[in-house]
Amino acid sequence: MYAPGDKQWKDAEMEPSTNGTENQVRQRAYELWEQHGRSEGHKVEFWLQAERELKSEWSSSDISKGVSANAASARSGSGSDGPG
């Protein structure tokens, strides 16, 4: 795991990666680190906060997608309530 203040932190942002989720967490943690004056000794806190924030965003996004899909299905009449 790369953390704020580590040279690898910025280097890792430049490298292609197959793990988009980790890159998103890394980027958000880096932003938090910068917002807090690049303070040392809090890299784990920033990483965990970034994970929490992103998980919350993803959950909200999944819920709204599910509601949209269900609403579209109800409007189209493609329910399982049989012939009308």
Rosetta silent file (secondary structure, phi, psi, omega in degrees, C-alpha in Angstrom):
SEQUENCE: MYAPGDKQWKDAEMEPSTNGTENQVRQRAYELWEQHGRSEGHKVEFWLQAERELKSEWSSSDISKGVSANAASARSGSGSDGPG
SCORE:     score description
SCORE:     0.000 S_00000001
   1 L     0.000  130.138  175.799    0.000    0.000    0.000 S_00000001
   2 L   -90.314  152.597 -177.601    1.313    3.406   -0.944 S_00000001
   3 L  -140.873  162.283  178.947    0.652    6.293    1.334 S_00000001
   4 L   -52.745  140.573  178.782    0.957   10.080    1.366 S_00000001
   5 L    91.670  -22.375  177.375    4.498   11.282    1.560 S_00000001
   6 L   -79.313  138.668  177.499    5.914    8.164   -0.042 S_00000001
   7 H   -59.470  -35.640 -178.601    7.599    8.718   -3.375 S_00000001
   8 H   -63.816  -25.121 -178.505    5.798    5.617   -4.618 S_00000001
   9 H   -55.133  -56.304 -179.037    2.437    7.303   -3.935 S_00000001
  10 H   -70.232  -38.307  178.920    2.769    9.702   -6.874 S_00000001
  11 H   -59.276  -40.485 -177.792    4.685    7.177   -8.983 S_00000001
  12 H   -65.874  -29.556  177.884    1.860    4.679   -8.586 S_00000001
  13 H   -65.556  -27.508 -177.108   -0.614    7.230   -9.915 S_00000001
  14 H   -86.800  -16.947 -177.642    1.331    7.318  -13.152 S_00000001
  15 L   -84.780  138.842  173.120    1.520    3.550  -13.593 S_00000001
  16 L   -66.473  144.392 -178.310   -1.232    1.702  -15.413 S_00000001
  17 L  -140.810  149.023  176.307   -3.050   -0.642  -13.076 S_00000001
  18 L   -88.723   -7.879 -178.234   -5.656   -3.326  -13.387 S_00000001
  19 L  -104.403   84.834 -178.953   -7.028   -2.446   -9.967 S_00000001
  20 H   -62.443  -35.137 -179.616   -9.145    0.653  -10.545 S_00000001
  21 H   -62.521  -46.283  179.437  -10.630    0.504   -7.065 S_00000001
  22 H   -62.631  -39.272  178.735   -7.235    0.710   -5.385 S_00000001
  23 H   -64.640  -38.122  177.666   -6.276    3.607   -7.629 S_00000001
  24 H   -64.536  -42.911  178.534   -9.458    5.456   -6.695 S_00000001
  25 H   -63.960  -44.838 -179.688   -8.750    4.941   -3.000 S_00000001
  26 H   -59.436  -45.515 -179.547   -5.125    6.011   -3.472 S_00000001
  27 H   -62.793  -44.457 -179.429   -6.167    9.168   -5.323 S_00000001
  28 H   -66.542  -40.558  178.137   -8.758   10.107   -2.693 S_00000001
  29 H   -62.884  -39.111  177.978   -6.333    9.434    0.164 S_00000001
  30 H   -63.349  -42.456  177.583   -3.762   11.631   -1.577 S_00000001
  31 H   -61.080  -43.517  178.749   -6.346   14.411   -1.899 S_00000001
  32 H   -61.965  -42.251  179.160   -7.173   14.129    1.796 S_00000001
  33 H   -60.154  -45.009  178.898   -3.470   14.259    2.655 S_00000001
  34 H   -64.720  -41.276  179.884   -3.033   17.421    0.595 S_00000001
  35 H   -62.836  -27.268 -179.872   -6.146   19.008    2.130 S_00000001
  36 L   -97.778   28.094  173.858   -4.677   18.425    5.586 S_00000001
  37 L    71.192   25.778  179.297   -1.442   20.221    4.777 S_00000001
  38 L    53.690   39.255 -178.508    0.480   17.083    3.806 S_00000001
  39 L   -68.797  140.050 -178.871    0.788   16.207    7.462 S_00000001
  40 L   -86.660  156.418  174.194    2.936   13.192    8.269 S_00000001
  41 L    88.047    8.207 -178.180    1.893   10.278   10.440 S_00000001
  42 L  -126.604   18.795 -172.555   -1.715    9.981    9.254 S_00000001
  43 H   -61.805  -38.002  179.710   -1.380    7.930    6.089 S_00000001
  44 H   -67.810  -40.510  178.883   -3.434    4.994    7.367 S_00000001
  45 H   -60.774  -44.452  179.440   -6.190    7.338    8.561 S_00000001
  46 H   -64.400  -40.062  179.973   -6.374    9.025    5.151 S_00000001
  47 H   -63.366  -47.116 -178.673   -6.429    5.667    3.379 S_00000001
  48 H   -66.636  -37.940  177.479   -9.228    4.330    5.584 S_00000001
  49 H   -64.487  -41.822  178.293  -11.234    7.540    5.269 S_00000001
  50 H   -61.152  -43.150  177.640  -10.879    7.360    1.475 S_00000001
  51 H   -60.200  -45.617 -179.209  -12.129    3.767    1.501 S_00000001
  52 H   -61.388  -45.480 -178.492  -15.139    4.717    3.643 S_00000001
  53 H   -62.375  -45.575 -177.986  -16.031    7.667    1.428 S_00000001
  54 H   -68.377  -40.430  177.207  -15.780    5.668   -1.780 S_00000001
  55 H   -61.016  -39.443  178.138  -17.725    2.705   -0.391 S_00000001
  56 H   -63.459  -44.530  177.763  -20.460    5.113    0.643 S_00000001
  57 H   -61.179  -44.501 -178.158  -20.527    6.644   -2.844 S_00000001
  58 H   -64.780  -40.043  178.981  -20.629    3.205   -4.461 S_00000001
  59 H   -63.390  -44.871  178.840  -23.470    2.063   -2.175 S_00000001
  60 H   -61.835  -40.788 -179.616  -25.508    5.162   -2.960 S_00000001
  61 H   -65.487  -43.052  179.770  -24.873    4.662   -6.650 S_00000001
  62 H   -63.845  -40.951 -179.596  -25.920    0.987   -6.513 S_00000001
  63 H   -64.701  -46.199 -178.297  -29.106    1.831   -4.640 S_00000001
  64 H   -66.883  -33.529  176.426  -30.108    4.556   -7.076 S_00000001
  65 H   -65.594  -40.746  179.389  -29.392    2.257  -10.032 S_00000001
  66 H   -64.604  -41.627  178.947  -31.594   -0.422   -8.486 S_00000001
  67 H   -65.103  -43.402  179.920  -34.439    2.026   -7.909 S_00000001
  68 H   -62.556  -42.938 -179.263  -34.138    3.325  -11.474 S_00000001
  69 H   -65.248  -42.139  179.440  -34.161   -0.190  -12.914 S_00000001
  70 H   -66.318  -40.253  179.574  -37.183   -1.186  -10.824 S_00000001
  71 H   -65.265  -41.941  179.021  -39.074    1.976  -11.765 S_00000001
  72 H   -63.630  -40.504  179.426  -38.355    1.430  -15.468 S_00000001
  73 H   -64.156  -41.362 -179.958  -39.520   -2.160  -15.195 S_00000001
  74 H   -66.445  -39.496  179.387  -42.761   -1.105  -13.497 S_00000001
  75 H   -67.483  -33.046 -175.800  -43.451    1.518  -16.176 S_00000001
  76 H   -79.687  -11.895  179.544  -42.860   -0.948  -18.990 S_00000001
  77 L    78.330   17.712 -178.032  -45.369   -3.377  -17.564 S_00000001
  78 L   -95.414   45.219  179.410  -42.836   -6.193  -17.516 S_00000001
  79 L   -89.380 -177.435 -178.793  -43.679   -7.335  -14.008 S_00000001
  80 L  -105.647   25.421 -177.402  -44.536  -10.806  -12.835 S_00000001
  81 L   -88.396   10.098  174.530  -48.112   -9.971  -11.930 S_00000001
  82 L    82.725 -175.130 -178.054  -49.513  -11.881  -14.905 S_00000001
  83 L   -66.586  145.933 -175.313  -51.763  -10.679  -17.724 S_00000001
  84 L   -88.264    0.000    0.000  -53.558   -7.407  -17.194 S_00000001
